[in-house]
Amino acid sequence: MNVYAIFADHVRAAVAALAAEGQVSQGLDLARVVVEPPRDASHGDLATNAAMVLAKDAGVKPRDLAERIAGKLMQVQGVAKVDVAGPGFINIGLDATFWPAVLAALLRQGLDFGRSPLGAGEKVNVEYVSANPTGPMHVGHCRGAVFGDALARLLDFAGFAVTKEYYINDAGAQVDVLGRSAFLRYREAVTGEPADIPDGLYPGDYLVPVGQELARMHGGEYMEAPEAEWLPIFRSFAIGAMMVMIRDDLAALGIEFDVFFSERSLSVGAVDKVGATIEALRTTGEVYEGRLPPPKGAPIEDWEDREQTLFRSTDFGDDVDRPLKKSDGSYTYFAGDIAYHKDKVDRGFLKMIDVWGADHGGYVKRMQAAVKAVSGGRASLDVELIQLVRLFRAGEPVRMSKRAGSFVTLREVVDEVGRDAVRFMMLFRKNDAPLDFDLAKVIEQSRENPVFYVQYAHARAKSILRNAAEAFKDLPREAAAFAGAPLDRLDDEGELLVLRRLAGWPRLIEQAAAAREPHRIAFFLHDLASEFHGQWNRGKDLPHLRFIMENDRELSSARLALVHGVAAVLASGLKVLGVEAVDEMK
């Protein structure tokens, strides 16, 4: 039950009625009409911009149009008053029966309250993490992993058919470096002599067990063999071992993927999807042979003037056309990425979302151009950029890893503070803003720790319900049974504040999904928790406001209905974030 969507429909119906009566022009664009909470709660329960955005096209002054719309809205059931303010703002006050009806709907729907038809089952591919399989995931990967997973969960809750995908970068120079690094650990295992890892190879201890397993499998067979003989074998084995490690790290965060797509599969053996994609784009004129001017600001000696295969990305708004082949004839990373996204289109995904690190910001425009080209303009690519994470412990920077040697691993952070703290705090700031993550503060049991504060609100709600079961032995246990409680007795200002917050949950889901901003869920839950804790504290100071009134069963039932509603929305929101809704704090 989305109160704001319902009243947006009432406003549009009012405008349509005015048009039918000849009071305003026909065919007005009503898409710009929104209904939202007023900035000042004293102005009413709802506000709409209808008169302000429609007046010019309607041929009526904004305030005159607002008065006419207000007259129609006064006829809507549940409306107590409609005021026109300033040049034409419309504020709507609802009667005392309306908010209890919303709570009753929430109780009947439970965890599904707020689930939206917004996506209408549209397929959407969300690709995130996609870290190179060359070692353990670090804390920077962690933020993108949590964001992507929460976004996928949010879109699913908002009615989209979501596929979560991981792109394995198992082609290119970095996996050859991995294979060579594994060989050094293999030699170490065979000879028993510590490996001397030169610059440019991966020094982390995580490759030690890889080398030991290779030694167990092959003995000293490849000790004196040429690189061309052992590199494909060691590279493939090391990639597989790294992916097992990465999957385990992701599982520790509660993240699973529907699809793991191998970059190498695009061009292996007789299969050359990259070349086929380039030729397909050549036939439609988006690929050509030409020369590029020297890059602005780059030393001339770093630029090679040569005829090369180029993609016309400037036709789609990019700054310059982009090379698809290197001077040695191999494909550029961009060419492989075009083929990969074409494969997504071929699989039926016309809506794609990629989650990238902030350092890839300059790559966005050309990739969006490529998606338009390979789909004939049918597909869209949204790219969400993830800013850096700065890791602290009690205010002091944390720089080194016991395991990786040069960075802090994702697994070390999860093992130290727990999955819930990591997930919630990675989402308690917008993804395009830097994040300071303090390992000490996120495990504090205080109001200053947002994840504790929200989980404690859910645990407190469950504790109240357990205590109520002791006070009233015959009370029902299921939330839906409280939908018939005398909810009109919820008339305290604090109770109504919580009630209105709960009513905003469906709207918040649709807004967050449309904006691709799961952090809004974390903010909403924190606000709800704050209001719920505040009402509990008021009851501690003022006994007549307590949730359990043993001498008034009806009032207790109404207030317990509110507690059930709070618990349901907190549990639902935490599930979207991938955080556990605990029943007790330990």
N, C-alpha and C positions, 0 to 999 in steps of 0.2 A: 504493500500500500504506500505509494509514493505521493504524499500529500501535495508536494509542489508540482508534480506532473499532473495530478488530478485538477488542481486549480489553474494550471496553465491551460488545460483543456476548457475549463469553465470560462476563462478570459477569452480564449479564441472563439468559443461559442457565443459569448456576448457580443464580440465584434461582428461575427457572422450575422447575428440577429439584427444588429444595427444596419448592416449592409442590406439585408433583406427588406428592411423598413425604409430604405432610402436615406438614412441619416448619415451614412458615410459611403465612400466609394466602394464599388465591388472589386474583388480580386486582389485585396491587400496581401502583402507578403507577411504572413504571421510567424515565420520562422524565427524572427528576432525577438519575439515576445517571450519573456522569462518571468517566472514567479520564484521569489527567494525570500529568505528571512529578512526583515527590515534591519537596517544598521542599528537602530535604536529600538530595543524591545518594547519601550513604552508606546511606540507608534502602532503596535498591533502584532499579529502573528505572521502575516504574509505581506509581501509587497510586490508590485508588478510595474514594469517599465512600459506597458502597452501603449499608453497614450503618448508618451514621449517619442517612441520609435515609429508610431503609425500616423501621427498627426499630419505630417507634410503630405504623404501619399493619400491620406483620407480627405484632405481638403478642409480640415477642421482645426481650430486652435487646440493646442495640447490640453489646456485645462477644460475646455468645453467637451473634448472627446473623453477626458477622464471622468467628467460628471455623468456622461451618458453611459460609459462602461460601468461606473459605480452603481447606477440605477439597475442595470441588468444583474449585477453580482449580488445585490441585496435580495434577489429572488432565489438564490442558490441555498439549498438546505445546509445548515451548519454555520452560515454566515450571520454574525451578530451585528456587525457594523462595517461600513466602508467609508473611509475618509479620503479626500483629495487634498494633497499638500503641495505647497509651492506652485510651480508652473504646470504640474500635471502628474505628480507621483500619486499612486493609488496604494493605500494601506488597508489591509483587510483584517478584521478581528473575528475570530471564530467563537461560537458559543460554547458553553461549558460541556456540552455532550460530545464535542468533536474529538478532543485529544484522547479521552477514554476509548473511543471507537478505534483509534489507531493502535492503542496498547492491546486491545482485544485481538486485533488482526495480527499483531506481532506474536502474541502468545499462541495463537492457533498455528502460525507458520513456523515458529521456532527458529532454527538456524537458517531456514530458507527466507526469512524476512530480509528484504533488501535485494534478493536475487532478481536480476533485471533481464528483460527481453531486449535490451539495447542492441546486442550483437546479432540478434535474429539468426543465430546459428552460422554466421559467416565464418569461413575458415581463415585462420590467421596463424602464421608461422612466427614464433618468437625464438630467435637464435641468440644465445648468450653464453658467456664464459669463453668458449672456443680458445682456450689457452694452448700455446704450443706444447706438444707432448714431450717436453725435454726435461721435466723435473716436477717436483711437488708444486702445488698451487700456493701462491703467496697471498698476503693479506689484501693486496690490491685486487687480485682476482676475486677475493671473497665478496667485496662490495658489488661487483658486477653480477656475480652468481646469485646473491640474495635479491638484488633488484630485479633481475630477469625472472627469477622464479616467482617472486611476489607479483610482478606484473602479469605473468602468465596465469597465476591463480585469480588475480583480480579480473582479468578479461574473461576467464571461464565463468566466474560468478556473475559477470555482466552479460552473459548469454552468447559469447563467441565460442566457436569450435577451435580450441587452441592446440597446436602441436609445438612441443618444446624440443628444440634442436641444438645439438652441439656439433660444430664444424671442427674436425680433427685436422690440424695443419701438419699433415704427415708427408708433405712433399717440400722440396727446397733445401737450401743449404743447412738450415738449423738442425734437421734430423740427420744429416750426414755428420755434423759435429757431434750429435748425440751418439751415433754409431762408433765414432772414433774414441769418444770418451769411455764408452762401454768396453771397447777393446783394451784400453789401458787398465781398467779394473779387472778384466779377464786375465790379462797378463800378470797382474798383481796376485790374483787368486792362484794361478798356476805356479808361479815362481816363489810366492811368499814374500817377495820384496815390495815395500811400499811404492805405490805409483807416484811418479813425478808428473803432475798435471801442468802442462805448459799453458800460457795465456791463450785464450781463444777456445779452450775446451771447458767442459763443465766439471768443476772440482768437487761438487757436493757428495757427501757420504751416501746419499740415497742410491748412488750407482754401484756401491760396493756389493750388495746382494745380487744385483744384476750380473756383475762380473763373476761372482761365485757360482751362480746358476749356469752361466755360459761355460765355465770351466768344468762343472759337473757333467754337462751335456756333451762337450766336445773334447775334454781333456786338453792336451797340448797340440791338437791338430792344426790350429791356425797360428801358432806362435811365429812361424817363419813364412807364412803364406803372404802373397801380395795383397794389398788393400782391396783391389778389385774383386778378389775371391771372397774375403770375409765381410766386407762392408755391408752388402745387402742383407746378409744373414744377421749380423749384429744389430744393424739399424732396425730391422723388422722386429727382432726380439725385444730390443730396448723400448721401441715405441709401444709394443704390447704391454710391457711391464709398467711403463709410465702411465698408460691409460688405466690399468688396474689401480694404480696409486691414486690417480685423479678421481676415478669413480668412487673409491673409498673415501677420499676427502670430501667429495660432494655429498655422499651418503651421510657423513657426519654432520653436514649442514641440513639434512633432510631434503636433498635435491636429487631428483631423478629425471632423466630425459626420455622422450619418446623415440628420438632418432639420434644416432651418432653417424655423421656423414663424413666419409674419408675424402680429403682433398686428392689423394693419390688415385682414387677411383675415377677421377675425371679424365686422366690420361694414363692408361696402363695397358700394355699389350696393344691389341688392335683397336682398343677403345680410345678415341681422342675427342672428347666432348668439347674441349677448349678450342681445338682447330675447327670443329664443326660449327661452333658458335660464331667464331670469327668469320667463317665463310658465309654463314647465313646473314650476318650483319653486312657483309660486303655486297651481297645481292640486293639488299635494301638501301644501299648507299651510305650506311653509317660507318663503314670501314673503308679506308683508302690508303694508298701509298703516297707519302709526302714527307716534307721536312718541317721541323719545328724551329722557331726562332730561339736564340739563347735565353735561358731563364733570367728574369730580372734580378739583378743584384748578385748573380753568381759569377765567379771568375771565369773568363773565357776559356782557360785551359781545361776546365772541368766539363766543357760542353763539346759534344761530338756532332758535327754537321753531317748527317747522312740520311739517305732515303730509308724510311721505315714504315711499318704497318701501324696506322693510327686510327683511333676511334673518335668520331666527330662529337665529342662530348659538349663542344661549344654550342651545338644545335639545341642542347637541352639545358642551357644556362650555366655550363661550366666555364672556367676562365680560359682554358686552353685545351686543345685536343690531346689525347693521351696515348702513349705507346702501348702496343700489345705484344711486341716481341723485342727481345734484347738483341744486341749486336751479334751474339753467337747463335741466333735463331731460336733460342728457348723462349718460352712464354714469360711475360711479366706476371707479377702477383695479380695485377689488375685484370689481366686476361682470364686467369683462373677464377677470380671472384665473379666476373661476368658469367662465365659458364656455370658456376655454382648457383648463382641466383636464377639463371635461366632454368636450371634443373628444378628449382623450387616452383617456378611458374609452370613448368611441365607437369609437376605433381599437383597442380590445381590451386596453388597459393597466389592469390592476387593481392593479398594484404600481408606485408612482411614487416617485422620489427627486428632490427639488429641492435644489440647492446654492445657498445665499444668503449674502450678507454678514451679518455679526453685527448690523448696524444694523436688520435686518429681523426680529429675534427676536420682537417683539411682534405680528408678522403671522402667525406659525405656526399658532396655535390656530384662528383663524378660517378659514384656508385648509384645514386638516385637516377642519374642520366642513363646509366647502363640498364637499369631495371625498366625504365620507360621504353628504351630501344628494343630490348629482347622480348617485351610483352606487347609491343605495338600500342603502348600507352594504356594498357588495361590494368597493369599492376602498379602498386605504390610501395615504396620503401620508406619507413620511418626509422631514424637512427637516434637512439638514446645514448648520450655520452655520460660516462661515469668519471667523476673527478677522483683525485687521489685520496688515500687514507693515510693519516699521520698517526702512528701508534705511540701511545704513552703508557707509563705505569706510574701512578701517583704523581702525575705532572712531569715526569722525566721521559725524554724520548727513548724508545726501544728500537735498536738498530740491527742487532745481529741475531741470527738463528743458530740454535744448537745443531740443527740438522742440515740446513742448506749452506750455512757459512757466510752468506752475503745478504740474505733477506729473511724476514720472519714468515714462516709458512702459515697457511690457513689452518692446518690441523693443530699447530701449536696454540693458536688463539682459541679455537673451539675447545680443545682439551682443557685450557686454563679457565675459561669463563663460562663455557656451556653454549649450546646451540641457540637457545632462546635469546640470551643476551646479545649474541653476535647478530642474529637476524633482526631483532627489533631495533638495535642501535644503528645498524647499517641503513635502516629505513627511516630513522628519525631525523633525517635531513634530506633536502632535495638532492637528487642524484647529480646535478651539475654544480653543486657547491662542495668545496673540500670538506672532509670529515675528520675531526679529531676523535680518536677512539682511545679511551683510557681504560686499561685492563683492570685497574683497581676500582674505579668509580662504577663500572657496569655490574659489579657484584655487590655493591653496597645495598643494604636493606633500608632504604630511606626514600623519602619523597623526591629527592634530587636524582634518583635513578629511575628513568621513565619506564623501563621494562618491569622493574619490581613494582612500581606504582600501579601499573595497569594489571599485572597478574594478581597483585594483592586485592584489587577491586573485585576481580572475579572470585577469588578465594573468600573474600568477605561476604559476597552475595551468597555463596554456597553455605558458608557458616551460618548466616542468618536463616536460611531455609532449613538447615539441620536443627537449629534451635527452635524454630517454629514447629517443627514436627514433634519436638518434645513437649512444647507448650500446648499444642492442639493435636492430640493423638489421631483424630479422625480427619484431619485436613488431607486433601488429595496431594499426591507427590508430583504429578505431571503438570507442566506449565500451562498446557492448553486448558486444563480444568479451571484455571483462574480467570479465563476470559469472561466467565459469567459472574465474577465478583462485582460488588457495587463500586465500580471504578469512578463513579461521580464523586465519591468521597475524597478523592485525591485533589484537594483544593489548596494545599499549602504552597507557597511560592517556590520553595525548594523542590517539592514533588513535581510541580508543573515545569520547572526548569529541566529536570531530568527527563520528563515525558517529552518535551519538545525536542530535546537532544536525540532521543531514541527515534522520534518521527523523522528526523533528518537523515537517518542512516541510508535509506534507499536512494535519496538524492545524491548523497556523498559518494556512493558506489558508482553511479553513472557519471558524475563529474570526474572522479579519479580515473575511471576507465577511459573516458574520452580524452583526458589530458595526458594519459600514460604516466600517472603520478601516484604510485602506491604509498608514497610518504604521507599522503593525505589521510590514509587509513590510520597510520600510527598517530598522527596528530588528533584525529577524531577520537580514537580510543582513549588517549590521554585526557582530553577534555571531558569525556564521559566519566572516566574514572575520577577525575577531580570533583565533578559535580556530585557523583554518588558518595564519595568519601565525605564531601562537605555536608550532605544531608545526614549521613550517619553521625557525624560529629555534632550537628545541631540537635539530633535526638539524644545524644549523651548529655548535652547541657539543658535541653528542654524535654522532659520525659513524655510530654503529650505528642511529640513528633517521632517517637521510636517506631521502628518497623513492626515490632511485636507488642501489641497492647492486649494483655491477657484478659482484661475486663471488657474488651470490645472486639469480638470475633470478626464482625463485618469489616471494620476499619483495618484490622490486621490482614484480612484476606485481600483487601484492595492494595495495601502497601506491599504485601508479599507478591502480588501480581506485578507490581513495579519492579521488585527485586528480580523476579523471574525474567522480566523484559531486559533488565540491565545485564544479567548473566548471559542471556541468549545473544545479545548484540556484541558483548565483549568476546564471547566464544567464537562467534561468526567472524568478527574482524580479526581476531588473533589467528584463526585458521587461514584466512586470506594471506596473512603475513607469514604463515608457516611457523607460528609460535604456539606453544602449548598453553591451553587455558587450564591452569592448575586449580584443583579444588581445595588444596591446603598449602600454605606456605611452610617450608621446612627450614 
